[in-house]
Amino acid sequence: MNRPSLAILAIFLAAAPVACAQMPFATPLIASPAAMTVHPNSIQPETTLNINAEAKINQAPDIAYITAGVTEERASAGEAMSAQAAAMNGVFSALTSAGVAAKDMQTSGLSLYPRYDYIEVPVRGGGTRGEQKLAAYVATNQVTARVRDLDKLGAAIDSLVNAGGNTFSGVTFAIENDSEIKNEARAQAMKTAIAKAELYARASGLKVARIVTISEGYEYAPQPVMMARAEMAMDGAAPTPVAAGEVGVTASVSVMFELTK
């Protein structure tokens, strides 16, 4: 290497530290204390409490739903349908005479199907084999009626049976206008949830600061009462006894609370 080249190299090496010092380098970002401060309205998982609570309110029902109808079996499909129609007209008339309005009656089932018998028939060479043979046609018709006067429920059941109804599925009691009782159950469930939260908070040396979330759901479950066989009401005795009892509305809530010291 000649002397001019060495001189140039010396000048470069002398300037390199200065150039390197001026080059930008990535440095780690350190958050300021203000950036690390938790917002006062934020919710920390360790300060929350989830409570599930429910309440049930029972009340005497004011309406009942009955499901009844006819089943007729005949040799032909037309005969079966005609027979069920005649009997069903008697059922509708009986319900009307018992005070059930036309708007409170609704057909809930109508069917026609063949019924087969299983028979053994001889085969050539001896022995038998089983096969199905058409026996009859079965026609069914059902109506669901809303009875508003529960004092006449037993008599209504007897009258429709005497008029030709030969099937009876049962009776279900209900509350027609249940908004008030639902709200009562919801309010009681919420009070129960708050009381539970306060109890847990005191036991932990904390107190309830506020409610974070609320979710709710209710289950309205009328109690079905199955009736005796329909023909038992045809003996001409007193009307079939029916006990309405009570029906209940159950409200449930799930509440998240924030706890604080």
PyRosetta script that sets phi, psi and omega in degrees:
from pyrosetta import init, pose_from_sequence

init()
pose = pose_from_sequence("MNRPSLAILAIFLAAAPVACAQMPFATPLIASPAAMTVHPNSIQPETTLNINAEAKINQAPDIAYITAGVTEERASAGEAMSAQAAAMNGVFSALTSAGVAAKDMQTSGLSLYPRYDYIEVPVRGGGTRGEQKLAAYVATNQVTARVRDLDKLGAAIDSLVNAGGNTFSGVTFAIENDSEIKNEARAQAMKTAIAKAELYARASGLKVARIVTISEGYEYAPQPVMMARAEMAMDGAAPTPVAAGEVGVTASVSVMFELTK")
pose.set_psi(1, 131.0)
pose.set_omega(1, -178.9)
pose.set_phi(2, -79.8)
pose.set_psi(2, 171.1)
pose.set_omega(2, -175.2)
pose.set_phi(3, -65.9)
pose.set_psi(3, -40.7)
pose.set_omega(3, 176.5)
pose.set_phi(4, -58.1)
pose.set_psi(4, -38.8)
pose.set_omega(4, 179.9)
pose.set_phi(5, -65.7)
pose.set_psi(5, -43.2)
pose.set_omega(5, 178.8)
pose.set_phi(6, -61.7)
pose.set_psi(6, -36.9)
pose.set_omega(6, 179.4)
pose.set_phi(7, -65.6)
pose.set_psi(7, -41.3)
pose.set_omega(7, 179.1)
pose.set_phi(8, -64.7)
pose.set_psi(8, -41.4)
pose.set_omega(8, 179.5)
pose.set_phi(9, -63.3)
pose.set_psi(9, -39.6)
pose.set_omega(9, 179.3)
pose.set_phi(10, -63.8)
pose.set_psi(10, -41.9)
pose.set_omega(10, 179.4)
pose.set_phi(11, -63.8)
pose.set_psi(11, -41.1)
pose.set_omega(11, -179.7)
pose.set_phi(12, -63.7)
pose.set_psi(12, -45.5)
pose.set_omega(12, -179.9)
pose.set_phi(13, -64.8)
pose.set_psi(13, -33.1)
pose.set_omega(13, 179.2)
pose.set_phi(14, -70.5)
pose.set_psi(14, -33.0)
pose.set_omega(14, -177.1)
pose.set_phi(15, -86.9)
pose.set_psi(15, -17.9)
pose.set_omega(15, -175.6)
pose.set_phi(16, -58.9)
pose.set_psi(16, -47.7)
pose.set_omega(16, 179.8)
pose.set_phi(17, -57.5)
pose.set_psi(17, -36.4)
pose.set_omega(17, 179.8)
pose.set_phi(18, -68.0)
pose.set_psi(18, -42.4)
pose.set_omega(18, -179.6)
pose.set_phi(19, -64.7)
pose.set_psi(19, -41.6)
pose.set_omega(19, -179.5)
pose.set_phi(20, -66.5)
pose.set_psi(20, -34.8)
pose.set_omega(20, -179.7)
pose.set_phi(21, -67.9)
pose.set_psi(21, -27.1)
pose.set_omega(21, -178.5)
pose.set_phi(22, -87.1)
pose.set_psi(22, -11.3)
pose.set_omega(22, -177.8)
pose.set_phi(23, -74.7)
pose.set_psi(23, 136.8)
pose.set_omega(23, -180.0)
pose.set_phi(24, -72.8)
pose.set_psi(24, 136.0)
pose.set_omega(24, 176.5)
pose.set_phi(25, -118.7)
pose.set_psi(25, 144.8)
pose.set_omega(25, 176.5)
pose.set_phi(26, -71.6)
pose.set_psi(26, 128.0)
pose.set_omega(26, 179.8)
pose.set_phi(27, -117.2)
pose.set_psi(27, 145.5)
pose.set_omega(27, 179.2)
pose.set_phi(28, -62.3)
pose.set_psi(28, 138.1)
pose.set_omega(28, 179.7)
pose.set_phi(29, -86.5)
pose.set_psi(29, 128.2)
pose.set_omega(29, 179.4)
pose.set_phi(30, -111.6)
pose.set_psi(30, 118.3)
pose.set_omega(30, -178.5)
pose.set_phi(31, -66.4)
pose.set_psi(31, 142.7)
pose.set_omega(31, 177.8)
pose.set_phi(32, -74.6)
pose.set_psi(32, 158.1)
pose.set_omega(32, 177.9)
pose.set_phi(33, -55.1)
pose.set_psi(33, -34.2)
pose.set_omega(33, -179.8)
pose.set_phi(34, -66.8)
pose.set_psi(34, -37.0)
pose.set_omega(34, -179.2)
pose.set_phi(35, -70.8)
pose.set_psi(35, -24.2)
pose.set_omega(35, -178.5)
pose.set_phi(36, -89.7)
pose.set_psi(36, -2.2)
pose.set_omega(36, -178.9)
pose.set_phi(37, -77.4)
pose.set_psi(37, 131.9)
pose.set_omega(37, 179.6)
pose.set_phi(38, -75.6)
pose.set_psi(38, 134.6)
pose.set_omega(38, 179.1)
pose.set_phi(39, -60.9)
pose.set_psi(39, 136.6)
pose.set_omega(39, -175.5)
pose.set_phi(40, -62.2)
pose.set_psi(40, -22.2)
pose.set_omega(40, -178.5)
pose.set_phi(41, -95.2)
pose.set_psi(41, -0.5)
pose.set_omega(41, -180.0)
pose.set_phi(42, -74.4)
pose.set_psi(42, 153.0)
pose.set_omega(42, -178.8)
pose.set_phi(43, -107.5)
pose.set_psi(43, 124.8)
pose.set_omega(43, 177.6)
pose.set_phi(44, -93.4)
pose.set_psi(44, 137.4)
pose.set_omega(44, -177.6)
pose.set_phi(45, -55.4)
pose.set_psi(45, -34.7)
pose.set_omega(45, -176.8)
pose.set_phi(46, -74.7)
pose.set_psi(46, -6.8)
pose.set_omega(46, -179.2)
pose.set_phi(47, -107.9)
pose.set_psi(47, 12.1)
pose.set_omega(47, -178.5)
pose.set_phi(48, -110.8)
pose.set_psi(48, 156.1)
pose.set_omega(48, -179.6)
pose.set_phi(49, -138.6)
pose.set_psi(49, 126.3)
pose.set_omega(49, 177.3)
pose.set_phi(50, -99.0)
pose.set_psi(50, 128.9)
pose.set_omega(50, -179.4)
pose.set_phi(51, -125.5)
pose.set_psi(51, 131.7)
pose.set_omega(51, 171.0)
pose.set_phi(52, -110.2)
pose.set_psi(52, 132.6)
pose.set_omega(52, -179.2)
pose.set_phi(53, -144.7)
pose.set_psi(53, 154.5)
pose.set_omega(53, 177.6)
pose.set_phi(54, -144.3)
pose.set_psi(54, 161.7)
pose.set_omega(54, 178.3)
pose.set_phi(55, -145.5)
pose.set_psi(55, 143.8)
pose.set_omega(55, 179.0)
pose.set_phi(56, -124.2)
pose.set_psi(56, 129.7)
pose.set_omega(56, 178.3)
pose.set_phi(57, -115.0)
pose.set_psi(57, 125.3)
pose.set_omega(57, 178.1)
pose.set_phi(58, -102.1)
pose.set_psi(58, 146.0)
pose.set_omega(58, -179.3)
pose.set_phi(59, -154.5)
pose.set_psi(59, 150.1)
pose.set_omega(59, 177.8)
pose.set_phi(60, -67.1)
pose.set_psi(60, 135.5)
pose.set_omega(60, -179.7)
pose.set_phi(61, -72.2)
pose.set_psi(61, 160.1)
pose.set_omega(61, 177.7)
pose.set_phi(62, -123.1)
pose.set_psi(62, -4.2)
pose.set_omega(62, 175.2)
pose.set_phi(63, -140.4)
pose.set_psi(63, 162.5)
pose.set_omega(63, 177.2)
pose.set_phi(64, -139.2)
pose.set_psi(64, 147.4)
pose.set_omega(64, 176.1)
pose.set_phi(65, -114.4)
pose.set_psi(65, 126.1)
pose.set_omega(65, 177.2)
pose.set_phi(66, -117.7)
pose.set_psi(66, 143.6)
pose.set_omega(66, 178.2)
pose.set_phi(67, -121.9)
pose.set_psi(67, 118.0)
pose.set_omega(67, -177.2)
pose.set_phi(68, -146.6)
pose.set_psi(68, 169.1)
pose.set_omega(68, 179.5)
pose.set_phi(69, 178.3)
pose.set_psi(69, -154.9)
pose.set_omega(69, -177.2)
pose.set_phi(70, -135.7)
pose.set_psi(70, 151.3)
pose.set_omega(70, 172.0)
pose.set_phi(71, -132.1)
pose.set_psi(71, 122.2)
pose.set_omega(71, -178.3)
pose.set_phi(72, -125.3)
pose.set_psi(72, 139.6)
pose.set_omega(72, 179.8)
pose.set_phi(73, -122.3)
pose.set_psi(73, 127.0)
pose.set_omega(73, -179.6)
pose.set_phi(74, -139.6)
pose.set_psi(74, 170.4)
pose.set_omega(74, -177.1)
pose.set_phi(75, -68.5)
pose.set_psi(75, -32.4)
pose.set_omega(75, -179.7)
pose.set_phi(76, -121.3)
pose.set_psi(76, 161.2)
pose.set_omega(76, -179.6)
pose.set_phi(77, -64.8)
pose.set_psi(77, -41.2)
pose.set_omega(77, -179.9)
pose.set_phi(78, -62.9)
pose.set_psi(78, -41.0)
pose.set_omega(78, 179.4)
pose.set_phi(79, -66.4)
pose.set_psi(79, -38.2)
pose.set_omega(79, 179.6)
pose.set_phi(80, -64.8)
pose.set_psi(80, -43.5)
pose.set_omega(80, -179.8)
pose.set_phi(81, -67.5)
pose.set_psi(81, -38.6)
pose.set_omega(81, 179.0)
pose.set_phi(82, -65.0)
pose.set_psi(82, -40.2)
pose.set_omega(82, -179.3)
pose.set_phi(83, -66.5)
pose.set_psi(83, -42.3)
pose.set_omega(83, 179.9)
pose.set_phi(84, -68.9)
pose.set_psi(84, -33.7)
pose.set_omega(84, 179.0)
pose.set_phi(85, -64.8)
pose.set_psi(85, -43.2)
pose.set_omega(85, 179.6)
pose.set_phi(86, -64.1)
pose.set_psi(86, -44.0)
pose.set_omega(86, 179.8)
pose.set_phi(87, -68.0)
pose.set_psi(87, -37.5)
pose.set_omega(87, -177.7)
pose.set_phi(88, -69.5)
pose.set_psi(88, -33.8)
pose.set_omega(88, 174.9)
pose.set_phi(89, -60.3)
pose.set_psi(89, -36.9)
pose.set_omega(89, 176.3)
pose.set_phi(90, -66.3)
pose.set_psi(90, -36.5)
pose.set_omega(90, 177.7)
pose.set_phi(91, -64.9)
pose.set_psi(91, -45.4)
pose.set_omega(91, 179.3)
pose.set_phi(92, -62.4)
pose.set_psi(92, -42.0)
pose.set_omega(92, 179.3)
pose.set_phi(93, -63.6)
pose.set_psi(93, -40.3)
pose.set_omega(93, 179.4)
pose.set_phi(94, -65.1)
pose.set_psi(94, -41.1)
pose.set_omega(94, 178.3)
pose.set_phi(95, -64.9)
pose.set_psi(95, -40.0)
pose.set_omega(95, 177.9)
pose.set_phi(96, -63.5)
pose.set_psi(96, -42.4)
pose.set_omega(96, 178.6)
pose.set_phi(97, -65.0)
pose.set_psi(97, -27.2)
pose.set_omega(97, 179.4)
pose.set_phi(98, -82.4)
pose.set_psi(98, 1.5)
pose.set_omega(98, 176.8)
pose.set_phi(99, 96.4)
pose.set_psi(99, 9.2)
pose.set_omega(99, 178.9)
pose.set_phi(100, -84.6)
pose.set_psi(100, 122.5)
pose.set_omega(100, -178.6)
pose.set_phi(101, -72.2)
pose.set_psi(101, 156.0)
pose.set_omega(101, -179.1)
pose.set_phi(102, -60.6)
pose.set_psi(102, -35.3)
pose.set_omega(102, -179.7)
pose.set_phi(103, -68.9)
pose.set_psi(103, -15.8)
pose.set_omega(103, -178.9)
pose.set_phi(104, -97.8)
pose.set_psi(104, 11.3)
pose.set_omega(104, 177.2)
pose.set_phi(105, -120.0)
pose.set_psi(105, 133.2)
pose.set_omega(105, -178.8)
pose.set_phi(106, -145.0)
pose.set_psi(106, 131.4)
pose.set_omega(106, 176.5)
pose.set_phi(107, -66.2)
pose.set_psi(107, 126.8)
pose.set_omega(107, -176.4)
pose.set_phi(108, -116.6)
pose.set_psi(108, -1.3)
pose.set_omega(108, 177.7)
pose.set_phi(109, -170.9)
pose.set_psi(109, 130.3)
pose.set_omega(109, 178.5)
pose.set_phi(110, -146.4)
pose.set_psi(110, 121.9)
pose.set_omega(110, -176.8)
pose.set_phi(111, -148.8)
pose.set_psi(111, 157.2)
pose.set_omega(111, 175.1)
pose.set_phi(112, -143.1)
pose.set_psi(112, 126.4)
pose.set_omega(112, -178.2)
pose.set_phi(113, -150.4)
pose.set_psi(113, 152.8)
pose.set_omega(113, 178.5)
pose.set_phi(114, -81.0)
pose.set_psi(114, 149.4)
pose.set_omega(114, 174.6)
pose.set_phi(115, -115.7)
pose.set_psi(115, 131.0)
pose.set_omega(115, -176.6)
pose.set_phi(116, -112.4)
pose.set_psi(116, 147.1)
pose.set_omega(116, 171.5)
pose.set_phi(117, -103.9)
pose.set_psi(117, 146.5)
pose.set_omega(117, 177.2)
pose.set_phi(118, -98.5)
pose.set_psi(118, 119.5)
pose.set_omega(118, -176.1)
pose.set_phi(119, -126.3)
pose.set_psi(119, 159.7)
pose.set_omega(119, 175.7)
pose.set_phi(120, -102.5)
pose.set_psi(120, 127.6)
pose.set_omega(120, 179.8)
pose.set_phi(121, -118.7)
pose.set_psi(121, 144.0)
pose.set_omega(121, 179.7)
pose.set_phi(122, -71.0)
pose.set_psi(122, 151.8)
pose.set_omega(122, 178.6)
pose.set_phi(123, -122.9)
pose.set_psi(123, 156.7)
pose.set_omega(123, -179.9)
pose.set_phi(124, -62.6)
pose.set_psi(124, 135.3)
pose.set_omega(124, -179.6)
pose.set_phi(125, 94.1)
pose.set_psi(125, 0.5)
pose.set_omega(125, 179.2)
pose.set_phi(126, 100.5)
pose.set_psi(126, 158.6)
pose.set_omega(126, -179.4)
pose.set_phi(127, 89.1)
pose.set_psi(127, -178.5)
pose.set_omega(127, -179.6)
pose.set_phi(128, -138.3)
pose.set_psi(128, 166.0)
pose.set_omega(128, 172.5)
pose.set_phi(129, -139.8)
pose.set_psi(129, 150.7)
pose.set_omega(129, -178.9)
pose.set_phi(130, -88.8)
pose.set_psi(130, 143.7)
pose.set_omega(130, 175.2)
pose.set_phi(131, -152.4)
pose.set_psi(131, 160.5)
pose.set_omega(131, 179.9)
pose.set_phi(132, -90.9)
pose.set_psi(132, 140.6)
pose.set_omega(132, 178.1)
pose.set_phi(133, -129.0)
pose.set_psi(133, 132.1)
pose.set_omega(133, 179.3)
pose.set_phi(134, -61.7)
pose.set_psi(134, 123.4)
pose.set_omega(134, -178.7)
pose.set_phi(135, -101.5)
pose.set_psi(135, -43.1)
pose.set_omega(135, -177.2)
pose.set_phi(136, -171.2)
pose.set_psi(136, 176.8)
pose.set_omega(136, 173.8)
pose.set_phi(137, -115.2)
pose.set_psi(137, 139.3)
pose.set_omega(137, -177.3)
pose.set_phi(138, -116.2)
pose.set_psi(138, 124.8)
pose.set_omega(138, 177.3)
pose.set_phi(139, -114.9)
pose.set_psi(139, 131.5)
pose.set_omega(139, 178.8)
pose.set_phi(140, -126.4)
pose.set_psi(140, 149.1)
pose.set_omega(140, 177.6)
pose.set_phi(141, -148.1)
pose.set_psi(141, 128.6)
pose.set_omega(141, -178.7)
pose.set_phi(142, -126.6)
pose.set_psi(142, 148.7)
pose.set_omega(142, 176.8)
pose.set_phi(143, -130.5)
pose.set_psi(143, 141.0)
pose.set_omega(143, 172.4)
pose.set_phi(144, -107.4)
pose.set_psi(144, 123.4)
pose.set_omega(144, -176.2)
pose.set_phi(145, -119.4)
pose.set_psi(145, 141.2)
pose.set_omega(145, 176.8)
pose.set_phi(146, -99.5)
pose.set_psi(146, 118.7)
pose.set_omega(146, -179.6)
pose.set_phi(147, -102.8)
pose.set_psi(147, 120.3)
pose.set_omega(147, -176.5)
pose.set_phi(148, -93.2)
pose.set_psi(148, -25.1)
pose.set_omega(148, 178.4)
pose.set_phi(149, -100.0)
pose.set_psi(149, 98.4)
pose.set_omega(149, -175.2)
pose.set_phi(150, -68.5)
pose.set_psi(150, -21.8)
pose.set_omega(150, 178.1)
pose.set_phi(151, -66.5)
pose.set_psi(151, -22.6)
pose.set_omega(151, -179.3)
pose.set_phi(152, -103.2)
pose.set_psi(152, 10.6)
pose.set_omega(152, -175.4)
pose.set_phi(153, -64.5)
pose.set_psi(153, -48.2)
pose.set_omega(153, -179.5)
pose.set_phi(154, -60.6)
pose.set_psi(154, -42.2)
pose.set_omega(154, 179.0)
pose.set_phi(155, -66.1)
pose.set_psi(155, -36.3)
pose.set_omega(155, 178.5)
pose.set_phi(156, -64.3)
pose.set_psi(156, -40.3)
pose.set_omega(156, 178.6)
pose.set_phi(157, -63.5)
pose.set_psi(157, -45.3)
pose.set_omega(157, -179.5)
pose.set_phi(158, -63.4)
pose.set_psi(158, -40.0)
pose.set_omega(158, -176.6)
pose.set_phi(159, -66.2)
pose.set_psi(159, -39.8)
pose.set_omega(159, -178.9)
pose.set_phi(160, -71.6)
pose.set_psi(160, -30.1)
pose.set_omega(160, 175.8)
pose.set_phi(161, -69.3)
pose.set_psi(161, -44.2)
pose.set_omega(161, 179.0)
pose.set_phi(162, -64.7)
pose.set_psi(162, -24.4)
pose.set_omega(162, -179.0)
pose.set_phi(163, -84.8)
pose.set_psi(163, -3.4)
pose.set_omega(163, 177.6)
pose.set_phi(164, 128.8)
pose.set_psi(164, -7.9)
pose.set_omega(164, 177.7)
pose.set_phi(165, -69.6)
pose.set_psi(165, 128.0)
pose.set_omega(165, -178.7)
pose.set_phi(166, -125.0)
pose.set_psi(166, 6.8)
pose.set_omega(166, 172.1)
pose.set_phi(167, -128.5)
pose.set_psi(167, 140.6)
pose.set_omega(167, -179.5)
pose.set_phi(168, -144.8)
pose.set_psi(168, 115.6)
pose.set_omega(168, -175.8)
pose.set_phi(169, -84.6)
pose.set_psi(169, -33.1)
pose.set_omega(169, 179.7)
pose.set_phi(170, 148.4)
pose.set_psi(170, -173.8)
pose.set_omega(170, -179.5)
pose.set_phi(171, -135.0)
pose.set_psi(171, 140.2)
pose.set_omega(171, 178.5)
pose.set_phi(172, -124.3)
pose.set_psi(172, 130.5)
pose.set_omega(172, 179.1)
pose.set_phi(173, -96.4)
pose.set_psi(173, 150.1)
pose.set_omega(173, -177.4)
pose.set_phi(174, -154.4)
pose.set_psi(174, 172.0)
pose.set_omega(174, 173.6)
pose.set_phi(175, -110.9)
pose.set_psi(175, 120.8)
pose.set_omega(175, -173.2)
pose.set_phi(176, -67.9)
pose.set_psi(176, -52.7)
pose.set_omega(176, 178.6)
pose.set_phi(177, -105.2)
pose.set_psi(177, 94.2)
pose.set_omega(177, -172.1)
pose.set_phi(178, -105.4)
pose.set_psi(178, 12.3)
pose.set_omega(178, -178.6)
pose.set_phi(179, -60.9)
pose.set_psi(179, -43.5)
pose.set_omega(179, -177.1)
pose.set_phi(180, -65.2)
pose.set_psi(180, -44.8)
pose.set_omega(180, -178.4)
pose.set_phi(181, -69.5)
pose.set_psi(181, -32.2)
pose.set_omega(181, 175.4)
pose.set_phi(182, -64.4)
pose.set_psi(182, -45.1)
pose.set_omega(182, 179.3)
pose.set_phi(183, -64.4)
pose.set_psi(183, -35.8)
pose.set_omega(183, 177.4)
pose.set_phi(184, -63.9)
pose.set_psi(184, -41.6)
pose.set_omega(184, 178.7)
pose.set_phi(185, -67.1)
pose.set_psi(185, -39.4)
pose.set_omega(185, 178.3)
pose.set_phi(186, -62.3)
pose.set_psi(186, -46.3)
pose.set_omega(186, -179.4)
pose.set_phi(187, -62.3)
pose.set_psi(187, -40.3)
pose.set_omega(187, -179.8)
pose.set_phi(188, -68.2)
pose.set_psi(188, -38.0)
pose.set_omega(188, 177.7)
pose.set_phi(189, -64.4)
pose.set_psi(189, -38.9)
pose.set_omega(189, 179.2)
pose.set_phi(190, -66.9)
pose.set_psi(190, -41.2)
pose.set_omega(190, 177.6)
pose.set_phi(191, -61.8)
pose.set_psi(191, -39.3)
pose.set_omega(191, 178.4)
pose.set_phi(192, -64.2)
pose.set_psi(192, -41.0)
pose.set_omega(192, 179.2)
pose.set_phi(193, -63.5)
pose.set_psi(193, -42.9)
pose.set_omega(193, 179.6)
pose.set_phi(194, -65.2)
pose.set_psi(194, -42.5)
pose.set_omega(194, 179.5)
pose.set_phi(195, -62.3)
pose.set_psi(195, -40.9)
pose.set_omega(195, 177.6)
pose.set_phi(196, -63.0)
pose.set_psi(196, -44.5)
pose.set_omega(196, -179.0)
pose.set_phi(197, -61.5)
pose.set_psi(197, -43.4)
pose.set_omega(197, 179.3)
pose.set_phi(198, -64.5)
pose.set_psi(198, -35.7)
pose.set_omega(198, 178.1)
pose.set_phi(199, -65.3)
pose.set_psi(199, -47.6)
pose.set_omega(199, 179.6)
pose.set_phi(200, -64.6)
pose.set_psi(200, -38.1)
pose.set_omega(200, -179.8)
pose.set_phi(201, -64.1)
pose.set_psi(201, -45.7)
pose.set_omega(201, 179.0)
pose.set_phi(202, -62.3)
pose.set_psi(202, -41.0)
pose.set_omega(202, 179.8)
pose.set_phi(203, -65.3)
pose.set_psi(203, -23.5)
pose.set_omega(203, -179.8)
pose.set_phi(204, -97.9)
pose.set_psi(204, 3.2)
pose.set_omega(204, -177.6)
pose.set_phi(205, 73.7)
pose.set_psi(205, 23.8)
pose.set_omega(205, -179.6)
pose.set_phi(206, -121.7)
pose.set_psi(206, -174.9)
pose.set_omega(206, 174.6)
pose.set_phi(207, -143.6)
pose.set_psi(207, 157.2)
pose.set_omega(207, -180.0)
pose.set_phi(208, -76.5)
pose.set_psi(208, 123.3)
pose.set_omega(208, 179.9)
pose.set_phi(209, -89.5)
pose.set_psi(209, -47.4)
pose.set_omega(209, -178.9)
pose.set_phi(210, -168.5)
pose.set_psi(210, 169.2)
pose.set_omega(210, 174.5)
pose.set_phi(211, -93.1)
pose.set_psi(211, 131.0)
pose.set_omega(211, -178.6)
pose.set_phi(212, -92.9)
pose.set_psi(212, -52.4)
pose.set_omega(212, 179.9)
pose.set_phi(213, -141.1)
pose.set_psi(213, 154.3)
pose.set_omega(213, 175.5)
pose.set_phi(214, -136.7)
pose.set_psi(214, 131.4)
pose.set_omega(214, 171.0)
pose.set_phi(215, -131.6)
pose.set_psi(215, 142.8)
pose.set_omega(215, -173.9)
pose.set_phi(216, -137.1)
pose.set_psi(216, 159.4)
pose.set_omega(216, 175.3)
pose.set_phi(217, -163.1)
pose.set_psi(217, 146.3)
pose.set_omega(217, -179.9)
pose.set_phi(218, -130.2)
pose.set_psi(218, 155.6)
pose.set_omega(218, 177.1)
pose.set_phi(219, -127.3)
pose.set_psi(219, 115.8)
pose.set_omega(219, 179.4)
pose.set_phi(220, -99.8)
pose.set_psi(220, 110.9)
pose.set_omega(220, -172.0)
pose.set_phi(221, -122.0)
pose.set_psi(221, 91.7)
pose.set_omega(221, 172.8)
pose.set_phi(222, -60.6)
pose.set_psi(222, 147.5)
pose.set_omega(222, -177.6)
pose.set_phi(223, -95.2)
pose.set_psi(223, 113.0)
pose.set_omega(223, 178.9)
pose.set_phi(224, -75.9)
pose.set_psi(224, 141.9)
pose.set_omega(224, 176.6)
pose.set_phi(225, -123.1)
pose.set_psi(225, 115.3)
pose.set_omega(225, -179.7)
pose.set_phi(226, -78.5)
pose.set_psi(226, 138.2)
pose.set_omega(226, -176.0)
pose.set_phi(227, -91.8)
pose.set_psi(227, 166.5)
pose.set_omega(227, 175.3)
pose.set_phi(228, -70.5)
pose.set_psi(228, 171.3)
pose.set_omega(228, 179.3)
pose.set_phi(229, -59.8)
pose.set_psi(229, 141.5)
pose.set_omega(229, -171.5)
pose.set_phi(230, -58.7)
pose.set_psi(230, -37.1)
pose.set_omega(230, -174.5)
pose.set_phi(231, -67.2)
pose.set_psi(231, -16.5)
pose.set_omega(231, -179.6)
pose.set_phi(232, -69.5)
pose.set_psi(232, -18.7)
pose.set_omega(232, -179.4)
pose.set_phi(233, -88.4)
pose.set_psi(233, 5.3)
pose.set_omega(233, -174.1)
pose.set_phi(234, -103.0)
pose.set_psi(234, 14.9)
pose.set_omega(234, -175.2)
pose.set_phi(235, -88.3)
pose.set_psi(235, 3.6)
pose.set_omega(235, 177.8)
pose.set_phi(236, 78.1)
pose.set_psi(236, 8.3)
pose.set_omega(236, 179.9)
pose.set_phi(237, -84.4)
pose.set_psi(237, -161.9)
pose.set_omega(237, -179.9)
pose.set_phi(238, -63.0)
pose.set_psi(238, 158.0)
pose.set_omega(238, 179.8)
pose.set_phi(239, -56.3)
pose.set_psi(239, 151.0)
pose.set_omega(239, 178.8)
pose.set_phi(240, -56.8)
pose.set_psi(240, 124.8)
pose.set_omega(240, 179.7)
pose.set_phi(241, -72.5)
pose.set_psi(241, 135.5)
pose.set_omega(241, 179.7)
pose.set_phi(242, -133.4)
pose.set_psi(242, 127.2)
pose.set_omega(242, 178.5)
pose.set_phi(243, -104.6)
pose.set_psi(243, 120.0)
pose.set_omega(243, -176.4)
pose.set_phi(244, -77.8)
pose.set_psi(244, -35.3)
pose.set_omega(244, -179.3)
pose.set_phi(245, 61.9)
pose.set_psi(245, -139.9)
pose.set_omega(245, 179.4)
pose.set_phi(246, -132.6)
pose.set_psi(246, 154.7)
pose.set_omega(246, 170.8)
pose.set_phi(247, -119.1)
pose.set_psi(247, 157.2)
pose.set_omega(247, -174.9)
pose.set_phi(248, -129.9)
pose.set_psi(248, 153.5)
pose.set_omega(248, 173.7)
pose.set_phi(249, -117.1)
pose.set_psi(249, 126.8)
pose.set_omega(249, 179.1)
pose.set_phi(250, -111.0)
pose.set_psi(250, 124.8)
pose.set_omega(250, 177.3)
pose.set_phi(251, -114.4)
pose.set_psi(251, 136.8)
pose.set_omega(251, 178.4)
pose.set_phi(252, -128.4)
pose.set_psi(252, 144.7)
pose.set_omega(252, 179.0)
pose.set_phi(253, -133.6)
pose.set_psi(253, 151.1)
pose.set_omega(253, 173.4)
pose.set_phi(254, -125.4)
pose.set_psi(254, 120.0)
pose.set_omega(254, -171.8)
pose.set_phi(255, -126.4)
pose.set_psi(255, 135.0)
pose.set_omega(255, 172.8)
pose.set_phi(256, -104.4)
pose.set_psi(256, 126.3)
pose.set_omega(256, 179.8)
pose.set_phi(257, -110.4)
pose.set_psi(257, 149.2)
pose.set_omega(257, 170.2)
pose.set_phi(258, -100.0)
pose.set_psi(258, 130.8)
pose.set_omega(258, 179.2)
pose.set_phi(259, -106.3)
pose.set_psi(259, 149.9)
pose.set_omega(259, 179.5)
pose.set_phi(260, -144.6)
pose.set_psi(260, 164.7)
pose.set_omega(260, 179.0)
pose.set_phi(261, -82.2)
pose.dump_pdb("model.pdb")
